[in-house]
Amino acid sequence: MANTPLHHFCNRELLEELADFRERNVLLLLIDGTAIFGRVGRIDDCVISMVPPVGCGTLNLVQYRPPNPTLAFPLLVSQLFVDVCDLAHIVEGPFVFPPLTSPIPPPVAFDSVGAPPPLAAQGVRLDEVGERPQRELICELEELEGQNIAIATLGGWIIAGQLGEVSRHCISVISTATTFFPPFFFIGFVTIFGPVFPGGFTVLPGTFRVWSNLCALTTVVHP
């Protein structure tokens, strides 16, 4: 892996977690802002093979959505090969609908034109979003286990929910939130912000978990 262009983001523990999800549906969020939904096939050293998911309606191809706002829909392909060093997050859970075209509306009030109200109007105090050197941020996360927080990483991703565990090997686990604080937290949901989602974010209800590569961590949000 040392010869790959993004080797400094390589996280072997995250790769080990991904191996446990082999033949299961996952949503991969990459550090370049790309999202991929499919089923984990084989993993050969530095390369993950993503194949079509199962049990997600009529979808029988891999969803591939690069960070291109001009694309109205995700691209559909038969197979994708992904460099493991490009992984920012692995989202796993009971996917019923393809997450990049999910029909589930977010549980937040919308204005008259169908857009979410501005963050300021929702009571979000952006001055509470802190940025520190990465090692200090990971130490901060260790102190916040069990609390509802959000983390931001390279790729423009923000993951919000209840922080489960933080590993010294630069991995964190976030599950569904236990508090209500729009737009970050909705009880029983994991919220994911990213440029690939319609409206800029999506919510996942139920027993979803997000495994995050803290080598790509940039910000910790503690409202």
Disulfide bonds with the S-S distance in Angstrom:
none
